[in-house]
């Protein structure tokens, strides 16, 4: 899909496709690195400070949104909502990382969920957030669907897997910094087919009765930018 010329898909003077893809890879690497340092027994606030320190070391501390690391029941929190303080990551628990770093003039944004221990339902929740992302992304690739349709489809995918979709986290633009000067609306409200590289697809699912959820987000891109064994 080619970048379009609708006002909602405008880019700034420093927009560069290769730079946007580079900061995406830096963001994904940072998430993996942070996750590898988080362990059971850690307090959530310490994990947030760890993430900030690691991003600073990578030259990516400045972000267009706060650094979020959510443990256990705080994985139900939506974007911008403060975490309940003092939550300790358990031995069979779930957590997610959501970062929006700026590298030089370009924005990154990514999120993923991880588990400690061997709780099968928490592991399924984390895996399903990723799987739903790819189901929706492939729906976009096949059908050229609007943002509105993508989130209707995402809600159905989540329900089919036994989860609830949080539509307060419903995708957004990404660009050379700051995208908010170009467009601030949600992907779920976009009535046209979103172009690749310009939009982030967010999937936040919640257990229907238990106090946990999972999160995954990445750019809308074609299959070539994802591992061959991406979840179906």
Backbone as a ProteinNet text record, in pm:
[ID]
protein_1_A
[PRIMARY]
XXXXXXXXXXXXXXXXXXXXXXXXXXXXXXXXXXXXXXXXXXXXXXXXXXXXXXXXXXXXXXXXXXXXXXXXXXXXXXXXXXXXXXXXXXXXXXXXXXXXXXXXXXXXXXXXXXXXXXXXXXXXXXXXXXXXXXXXXXXXXXXXXXXXXXXXXXXXXXXXXXXXXXXXXXXXXXXXXXXXXXXXXXXXXXXXXXXXXXXXXXXXXXXXXXXXXXXXXXXXXXXXXXXXXXXX
[TERTIARY]
84	0	87.9	50.2	127.6	77.7	169.7	131.4	35.8	-76.5	-181	-162.5	-251.5	-240.4	-357.3	-436.6	-543.4	-482.8	-554.7	-501.1	-463.4	-540.1	-512	-380.7	-328.8	-206.6	-90.5	-102.4	7	129.8	246.3	371.7	443.8	539.1	614	733.4	808.4	916.8	1033.3	1044.4	1158.2	1120.3	999.2	956.1	1050.1	1087.2	1179.1	1143	1109.3	1063.4	1168.1	1292.1	1396.3	1420.8	1414.3	1435.2	1321.7	1198.6	1085.6	1099.8	1145.2	1165	1281.4	1384.2	1497	1454.8	1377	1334.7	1236.1	1158.7	1074.1	1159.4	1265.4	1351.2	1419	1462.9	1523.1	1421.9	1297.8	1192.8	1168.4	1158.1	1135	1251.5	1373.9	1490.7	1489.3	1449.2	1443.1	1340.7	1225.1	1122.4	1176.2	1239.9	1295.4	1401.7	1486.3	1590.6	1534.4	1435.7	1372.7	1306.7	1230.1	1161.2	1259.4	1376.9	1476	1533.9	1512.3	1564.2	1457.2	1334.1	1224	1203.5	1179.8	1170.3	1068.6	1023.4	931.1	995.1	910.1	958.2	990.8	994.9	1023.1	897.8	915.9	806.8	790.6	667.5	643.1	717.5	720.6	789.5	937.7	999.2	1139.7	1156.9	1059.6	1066.5	1053.9	970.4	958.1	1090.7	1155.5	1284.3	1389.9	1386.7	1477.7	1457.5	1332.6	1303	1352.9	1330.4	1377.3	1529	1597.2	1743.4	1795.1	1733	1778.1	1750.9	1637.9	1609.5	1706	1740.5	1837.6	1972.9	2014.4	2142	2142.8	2023.8	2012	1987.2	1988.3	1962.7	1818.5	1726.2	1585.5	1496	1551.2	1471.5	1354.8	1380.6	1268.9	1164	1042.5	934.3	816.1	730.9	610	499.3	520.5	432.5	515.2	454.7	523.8	568.7	665.7	707.8	611.6	549.5	457.3	510.9	520.7	540.6	430.2	344.7	228.3	240.6	223.2	230.6	90.7	63.5	-53.9	-182.3	-251.6	-379.8	-368.5	-250	-232.6	-234.1	-226.8	-238.5	-379.1	-474.1	-608.9	-617.3	-517.8	-521.7	-510.5	-585.7	-578.5	-470.4	-443.5	-336.9	-359.8	-255.7	-263.8	-312.3	-379.1	-429.5	-313.4	-307.4	-198.7	-213.3	-100.5	-101	-131.6	-190.3	-197.1	-54.4	-13.4	126.5	161.6	291.2	344.5	313.8	268.7	236	365.7	373.8	491	459.9	551.8	532.7	544.7	443	440	517.1	521.5	593	519.5	387.5	307	220	280.4	216.7	232.7	175.5	179.5	214.6	287.1	318.2	330.9	314.7	340.5	424	487.8	571.9	515.9	504	453.7	541.3	618.8	708.4	684.3	705.9	693.3	812.7	932.2	1052.8	1066.2	1140.6	1177.2	1327.3	1363.1	1503.7	1533	1613	1640.9	1511	1465.1	1343.7	1226.1	1239.6	1139.4	1083	956.2	884.1	883.8	899.9	875.4	755.9	698.9	593.2	579.3	580.2	566.1	525.8	463.1	424.2	413.5	439.9	428.8	407.1	356.2	324.1	410.2	436.6	526.1	471.4	514.9	470.7	590.5	567.7	660.7	593.1	672.5	614.9	543.5	438.7	377.2	225.9	166.4	20.2	-29	-102.5	-137.4	-232.4	-323	-417.4	-350.2	-257.8	-184.1	-95.1	-32.8	48.9	-37.6	-157	-248.1	-291	-313.7	-355	-247.2	-122.5	-12.7	-0.4	-7.8	4.6	-112.8	-232.1	-349.5	-347.4	-291.6	-279.8	-198.9	-90.2	-8.5	-85.6	-151.7	-223.2	-335.7	-409.2	-518	-461.5	-349	-283.1	-261.1	-207.8	-177.5	-303.9	-405.2	-532.7	-587	-583.1	-636.2	-547.4	-417.2	-324.4	-343.9	-361.8	-382.2	-518.3	-616.6	-747.1	-730.3	-650.8	-618.8	-548.7	-452.4	-379.3	-470.3	-555.5	-641.6	-750.7	-807.8	-932.3	-921.9	-806.9	-797.5	-901.2	-923.3	-1031.3	-1002.2	-1109.2	-1096.7	-1052.8	-1006.4	-973.8	-1094	-1209.8	-1332.1	-1359.7	-1345.1	-1369.5	-1265.4	-1141	-1036.6	-1068.3	-1121.3	-1149.5	-1279.7	-1373.1	-1488.5	-1441	-1352.4	-1297.3	-1215.2	-1137	-1055.2	-1142.6	-1254.3	-1343.9	-1399.3	-1432.9	-1484.1	-1375.6	-1253.6	-1142.4	-1118.3	-1120.6	-1099.2	-1209.7	-1333.4	-1446.2	-1436.3	-1394.9	-1383.8	-1280.4	-1183.6	-1079.2	-1109.2	-1223.2	-1264.3	-1219.5	-1179.2	-1131.8	-1222.7	-1206.3	-1273.1	-1170.1	-1206.4	-1117.3	-1142.6	-1035.6	-1045.4	-1034.9	-1145.6	-1146.6	-1097.3	-1058.1	-992.6	-850.2	-795.1	-665.3	-693.7	-702.2	-761.4	-680.3	-547.6	-461.8	-450.1	-346.1	-319.5	-214.7	-192	-88.6	49.9	149.9	289.8	361.7	463	527.4	662.5	720.9	831.4	773.9	849.3	799.5	765	646.8	543.2	424	375.2	260.8	135.3	130.5	11.1	-13.5	91.4	73.4	7.3	6	-49.6	-188.4	-204.5	-333.2	-335.7	-447	-458.3	-569.6	-643.1	-755.4	-713.5	-805.4	-780.7	-796.7	-720.6	-736.3	-877	-934.3	-1068.1	-1175	-1143.7	-1239.3	-1214	-1108	-1067.8	-1154.5	-1221.1	-1319.3	-1258.4	-1127	-1059.5	-958.4	-903.6	-800.7	-671	-617	-491.5	-374.4	-282.1	-162.8	-58.1	25.1	132.2	228	293.5	400.1	350	225.2	174.7	85.3	47.8	-47.5	2	-30.6	-2.7	-134.1	-131.6	-245.8	-222.6	-314.5	-305.3	-410.8	-367.9	-459.1	-440.8	-545.5	-544.8	-664.2	-636.2	-742.6	-744.8	-862.2	-881.3	-952.5	-915.1	-989.5	-1129.1	-1234.1	-1370.3	-1402.4	-1326.1	-1359.3	-1237.8	-1119.9	-999.8	-924.3	-846.1	-784.2	-651.6	-657	-537.8	-576.7	-481	-499.7	-364.3	-364.6	-240.4	-250	-134.3	-125.2	-19.9	-51.7	47.4	19.8	125.9	110.8	235	211	319.7	261	346.9	302.9	221.8	131.9	67.2	165.3	210.9	307.9	274.1	333.4	304.2	384.3	359.3	415.7	568.2	630	775.2	846.2	775.6	836.8	818.8	761.5	734.9	794.3	830.2	884.3	789.5	845.5	764.5	667.4	704.4	619.1	533.3	500.2	408.7	278.7	216.3	94.7	-14.3	-88.2	-199.2	-328.6
-118.9	0	124.5	223.9	346.3	450	539.9	650.9	741.3	776.2	853.9	1003.2	1083.7	1228.3	1288.5	1209.1	1262.9	1346.1	1449.4	1531.8	1450.8	1345.6	1263.6	1186.9	1177.7	1102.2	1191.9	1319.8	1411.9	1373.7	1408.5	1386.8	1520	1525.7	1647.5	1661.5	1769	1798.8	1701.9	1627.3	1536.9	1390.5	1366.1	1227.6	1151.7	1031.3	947.9	803	731.3	593.2	505.5	513.9	429.6	463.5	592.3	632.7	583	586.2	535.8	386	312.2	168.4	140.8	225.8	208.6	231	335.6	360.5	253.2	197.6	83.8	-30.5	-66.2	-176.1	-143.8	-20.4	19.6	4.4	39.8	29.3	-116.1	-203	-345.5	-405.6	-367.4	-416.6	-369.3	-243.3	-190.3	-265.9	-296.6	-371.2	-508.1	-576.5	-708.8	-697.9	-595	-577.6	-548	-461.9	-429.6	-553.7	-625.1	-744.9	-846.2	-856.4	-952	-919.7	-795.4	-754.4	-754	-781.6	-780.7	-921.9	-932	-1063.9	-1061.8	-1180.6	-1195	-1137.5	-1071.1	-1006.4	-859.7	-812.5	-671.9	-588.8	-467.7	-373.2	-296	-269.8	-206.7	-74.5	7.9	136.3	118.8	13.7	-12.9	-54.7	-127.3	-168.1	-47	48.4	170.6	245.9	257.7	326.7	251.7	119.6	39	69.2	71	97.7	236	335.4	470.5	475.1	407.5	406.3	340.3	229.6	159.1	240.8	309.6	395.2	512.8	568.2	677.5	630.2	511.2	457	437.9	412	392.7	524.4	636	764.6	785.7	718	721.2	760	833.8	863.8	955.1	1058.5	1146.7	1065.5	1078	1004.2	1094	1054.4	1133	1087.8	975.8	942.1	879.8	866.2	813.1	668.5	626.5	486.7	410.5	306.2	225.1	83	38.7	-102.8	-137.2	-230	-263.4	-407.2	-426.6	-559.2	-605.6	-735.6	-798.6	-721	-679.5	-610.2	-476.6	-417.8	-292	-311.3	-436.8	-461.1	-432.1	-408.6	-367.6	-217.8	-142.3	3.2	45.7	148.7	200.1	306.5	352	448	575.5	620.5	743.8	727.2	617	595.7	558.4	616.5	581.1	438.5	374	240.4	248.8	140.7	126.5	107.1	181.3	175.8	46	13.3	-94.9	-234.9	-252.2	-387	-463.6	-583.1	-669.5	-779.8	-803.9	-907.9	-1045.2	-1129.5	-1260.5	-1366.5	-1485	-1597	-1650.6	-1640.4	-1682.4	-1563.7	-1469.5	-1339.6	-1293.5	-1177.7	-1120.4	-973	-921.4	-778.9	-735.2	-604.2	-553	-426	-398.6	-280.7	-202.5	-71.9	16.7	140.8	159.1	274.4	347.9	478.6	562.7	653.9	597.9	680.7	761.1	868.5	948.5	930.3	888.8	876.1	986.6	1083.5	1201.3	1272.4	1262.9	1335.6	1242.8	1115.3	1018.5	943.2	913.8	850.5	698.9	634.5	491.4	467.3	350.3	310.4	160.1	97.1	-47.5	-96.3	-211.9	-272	-422.1	-492	-638.2	-686.2	-807.7	-867.7	-991.1	-1016	-1124.2	-1188.8	-1310.3	-1379.6	-1431.3	-1447.6	-1521.3	-1653.8	-1754	-1881.3	-1953.6	-2029.3	-2122.2	-2121.3	-2008.2	-2001	-2007.5	-2112.7	-2129.5	-2022.6	-1971.9	-1872	-1736.1	-1702.1	-1576.5	-1585.8	-1702.1	-1720.7	-1711.1	-1768.5	-1760.8	-1616.4	-1541.3	-1401.9	-1321.7	-1335.6	-1264.1	-1305.6	-1436.7	-1485.7	-1439.4	-1435.8	-1396.9	-1248.7	-1163.2	-1022.5	-1008.4	-1084.4	-1081.5	-1143.2	-1255.8	-1324.3	-1238.3	-1169.7	-1082.8	-968.1	-911.7	-808	-856.6	-976.1	-1026.4	-1063.9	-1113.2	-1137.5	-1007.5	-902.2	-773	-715	-725.3	-672.9	-743	-873.6	-946.5	-915.2	-888.1	-842.8	-711.3	-621.4	-494.5	-519	-609.8	-637.9	-697.7	-789.1	-858.1	-767.5	-684.9	-616.8	-465.7	-407.2	-262.2	-197	-254.9	-212	-76.7	-7.4	118.6	91.1	197.3	184.2	143.1	195.9	159.5	9.8	-42.8	-184.7	-270.3	-223.6	-301.4	-324.1	-223.8	-241.5	-316.5	-310.5	-400.5	-545.5	-567.6	-701.3	-744.9	-653	-685.5	-726.7	-656.3	-691.3	-832.2	-866.9	-1001.1	-1106.3	-1075.7	-1169.2	-1193.4	-1085.8	-1099.9	-1183.8	-1156	-1230.7	-1378.3	-1407.9	-1547.6	-1624.1	-1553.4	-1616.3	-1608.1	-1549	-1546.2	-1424.6	-1317.3	-1195.9	-1078.2	-968.9	-843.3	-746	-674.9	-576	-440.5	-375	-241	-139.5	-76.9	18.4	156.5	174.4	299.7	306	190.6	183.7	139	236.2	206.1	259.6	257.3	290.5	439.5	477.8	620.6	639.1	762.4	798.9	785.6	781	788.4	860.2	939.1	1018	1067.5	1158.8	1234.7	1322.3	1340.9	1403.6	1551.1	1597.3	1521.8	1491.7	1367.9	1335	1409.4	1451.4	1520.5	1653.3	1710.8	1834.6	1808.3	1680.7	1642.9	1581.9	1493.5	1426.1	1362.3	1376.3	1321.3	1217.2	1190.5	1098.4	953.7	871.7	728.8	655	548.6	461.9	404.1	372.1	313.5	408.4	537.3	634.8	669.5	614.1	651.6	578.4	653.6	595.6	548.4	552.2	512.1	402	344	241.8	308.7	274.8	335.5	289.2	380.7	347.9	284.1	200.1	137.6	243.4	211.1	290.5	413.2	455	579.2	558.3	434.8	408.4	294.6	305.1	199.4	129.3	-2.1	-83.8	-132.2	-98.8	-136.5	-242.4	-343.8	-448.1	-463	-427.3	-443.1	-529.8	-648.5	-742.2	-762.8	-800.6	-821.5	-953.1	-1019.8	-1137.9	-1092.9	-1168.4	-1123.3	-1119.8	-1191.2	-1193	-1183.9	-1213.3	-1210.3	-1077.8	-1034.8	-901.7	-897.2	-928.3	-912	-901	-851.4	-839	-842.9	-813.3	-813.8	-708.3	-668.3	-557.9	-590.3	-552.1	-560.6	-448.8	-385.5	-284	-278.5	-241.6	-222.9	-146.3	-107.2	-40.1	-133.9	-77.3	-151	-160.9	-283.2	-311.7	-447.2	-476.8	-604.9	-717.8	-839.6	-958	-959.1	-894.1	-896.8	-834.7	-755.1	-690.1	-769	-888.6	-969	-1107.6	-1174.8	-1309.9	-1400.1	-1494.8	-1585.1	-1665.7	-1687.7	-1765.6	-1676.2	-1556	-1470.2	-1545.4	-1526.4	-1603.2	-1586.4	-1692	-1690.6	-1664.7
0	0	0	-80	-90.8	9.3	49.6	135.1	59.7	122.4	59.4	87.5	31.7	45.8	123.4	191.4	273.7	386.5	433.1	542.3	665.1	692.5	810.3	797.4	675	652.3	609.8	641.4	613.5	696.1	644.1	716.5	729.7	820.6	844	750.5	766.4	672	680.1	789.6	806.3	785.5	735.2	720.4	627.6	670.7	594.6	621.1	516.1	532	599.5	554.1	611.3	758.3	790.8	929.8	1018.4	967.2	1045.9	1070.4	971.1	989	1083.8	1078.5	1169.1	1313.3	1339.4	1477.5	1523.2	1430.9	1467.8	1518.6	1448.3	1490.4	1623.6	1641.8	1769.4	1884	1856.1	1957.2	1994.8	1894.7	1921.9	1999.9	1963.9	2036.2	2180.8	2201.4	2337.4	2421.5	2362.8	2436.9	2477.5	2385.2	2418.2	2527.5	2518.1	2618.1	2756	2762.4	2890.5	2949.4	2867	2915.4	2972.9	2913.1	2959.6	3096	3142.8	3273.3	3382.7	3344.9	3440.6	3494.9	3624.8	3687.4	3800	3836.3	3949.2	4075	4155.8	4276.8	4258.5	4134.8	4106.2	4128	4180.3	4195.8	4064.7	4023.9	3894.5	3878.5	3980.4	3970	3938.2	3991.6	3961.2	3815.8	3763.5	3622.5	3530	3567.3	3486.8	3485.9	3601.3	3607.6	3527.6	3534.2	3453.3	3305.8	3262.9	3121.7	3082.1	3166	3134.3	3123.5	3215.8	3212	3085	3046.3	2926.8	2801.4	2796.4	2682	2677.1	2793.2	2797	2745	2784.8	2738.4	2587.5	2530.7	2385.5	2310.8	2382.6	2319.9	2281.7	2352	2314.9	2432.7	2531	2649	2617	2537.1	2502.4	2428.9	2471.1	2407	2382.8	2289.8	2266.6	2360.2	2431.3	2542.8	2654	2770.7	2887.8	2864.5	2943.9	2946.3	3037.1	2981.5	3059.9	3073.2	3197.3	3227.4	3326.7	3290.3	3372.5	3420.5	3550.7	3611.4	3654.3	3636.5	3695.1	3674.5	3780.4	3764.3	3692.6	3692.1	3619.3	3468	3422.1	3277.8	3227	3317.6	3277	3250.4	3294.2	3281.9	3136.4	3102.9	2967.6	2956.8	2835.4	2809.4	2890.7	2959.8	3036.4	3177.9	3209.7	3344.9	3436.3	3555.3	3647.6	3699.1	3717.9	3777.5	3926.2	3978.5	4123.6	4174.5	4276.3	4319.4	4392.1	4385.9	4466.5	4420.7	4297.7	4249.3	4222.3	4278.8	4264.9	4164.1	4072.4	3971.5	4036.3	4016.5	4079	4001.9	4060.3	3998.4	3875.9	3872.7	3757.9	3718.6	3650.1	3631.4	3487.1	3459.1	3325.4	3337	3238.1	3233.3	3088.4	3068	2933.4	2938.8	2826.1	2806.2	2689.9	2706.8	2600.7	2600.2	2493.2	2483.8	2352.7	2357.2	2237.7	2224	2205.6	2203.5	2075	2084.5	1967.6	1945.3	1824.5	1786.1	1686.3	1729.8	1648.7	1612.9	1489.4	1449.5	1422.5	1458.5	1417	1536.5	1528.5	1638.5	1625.3	1737.7	1746.6	1837.2	1826.8	1919	1911.2	2026.2	2027.2	2164.9	2168.1	2293.9	2279.8	2388.4	2387	2530	2542.2	2671.2	2694.6	2821.6	2862.3	2989.4	3015.8	3136.8	3213.9	3344	3429.1	3464.2	3492.2	3534.6	3422.6	3460.3	3365	3371	3406.9	3406.8	3262	3224	3082.8	3030.8	3113.6	3065.6	3046.9	3134.5	3115.6	2991.7	2971.8	2851.2	2726.2	2732.1	2617.5	2592.7	2699.2	2685.5	2612.4	2655.9	2590.5	2444	2418.7	2281.2	2195.5	2253.1	2175.6	2138.7	2223.7	2186.2	2058.4	2049	1926.6	1809.5	1834.6	1727.3	1671.1	1757.9	1711.2	1628.8	1673.9	1594.1	1451.8	1436.6	1302	1225	1292.5	1224.4	1165	1244.5	1198.7	1089.9	1107.1	1006.4	872.1	874.7	749	688.4	771.9	722.4	646.4	700	632.8	498.9	498.4	374.8	267.8	306.9	210.3	155.4	241.5	207.3	193.6	229.5	225.9	315.3	431.8	519.9	583.7	620.4	693.2	836.7	903.2	1043.8	1125.7	1092.5	1163.6	1151.5	1029.9	1008.7	1080.4	1084.8	1150.4	1297.8	1363.2	1505.7	1530.7	1437.5	1447.6	1434.7	1339.3	1319.2	1440.6	1497.2	1614.6	1732.5	1752.5	1862.9	1845.1	1720.8	1693.6	1714.3	1673.9	1693.9	1842.6	1920.9	2065	2127.5	2091.2	2147.5	2111.6	1988.5	1946.4	2027.9	2081.8	2162.3	2312.6	2347	2486.5	2564.1	2493.8	2558.8	2525.4	2598.3	2567.5	2511.2	2405.3	2346.1	2411.3	2453	2509	2395.6	2361.5	2250.3	2290	2416.8	2453.7	2400.1	2366.9	2298.9	2156.6	2066.1	1935	1817.9	1831.1	1718.8	1694.9	1622.3	1601.5	1491.8	1453.2	1358	1420.6	1332.7	1370.2	1256.1	1288.8	1183.6	1232.7	1155.4	1209.9	1321.6	1426.9	1548.4	1524.9	1575.4	1646.8	1556.4	1559.1	1475.1	1519.7	1646.4	1696.1	1625.8	1565.5	1489.4	1355.4	1314.6	1184.9	1197.5	1296.1	1315.3	1452.9	1524.1	1658.7	1673.1	1567.2	1577.1	1587.5	1636.8	1653.4	1520.9	1505.3	1388.2	1383.7	1498.8	1503.6	1451.1	1440.9	1388.2	1242	1183.8	1048.6	946.6	861.5	769.7	638.5	626	502.1	533	428.5	446.5	489.9	604.3	648.2	562.1	536.8	460.4	550.1	490.1	567.1	619.7	728.7	789.6	865.4	840.7	898.2	1019.6	1048.5	1156.1	1244.2	1372.6	1469.5	1503.4	1496.7	1535.4	1678.3	1768.2	1909	1941.6	2012.7	2059.2	2209.6	2284	2429.7	2466.2	2516.2	2552.3	2703.3	2752.4	2895.8	2919.4	3026.8	3069.8	3110.7	3076.7	3107.5	3256.4	3337.8	3481	3573.1	3524.1	3607.1	3587.6	3687.9	3682.7	3606.4	3478.6	3396.7	3249.5	3173.4	3029.3	2961.2	2831.7	2753.8	2645.3	2596.6	2501.1	2396.1	2272.2	2164.5	2066	2018.8	1914.7	1827.9	1702.9	1607.2	1489	1397.3	1275.3	1187.3	1111.1	1002.8	886.4	861.7	756.3	695.8	580.6	518.1	582.7	537.1	602	602.6	505.5	496.2	614	693.2	808.2	938.1	927.9	1046.5	1026.5	1137.3	1124.2	1047.3	974.6	894.8	979.4	1104.8	1193.8	1282.2	1235.2	1311.1	1333.6	1450.7	1483.6	1379.3	1356.1	1259.7	1334.9
[MASK]
++++++++++++++++++++++++++++++++++++++++++++++++++++++++++++++++++++++++++++++++++++++++++++++++++++++++++++++++++++++++++++++++++++++++++++++++++++++++++++++++++++++++++++++++++++++++++++++++++++++++++++++++++++++++++++++++++++++++

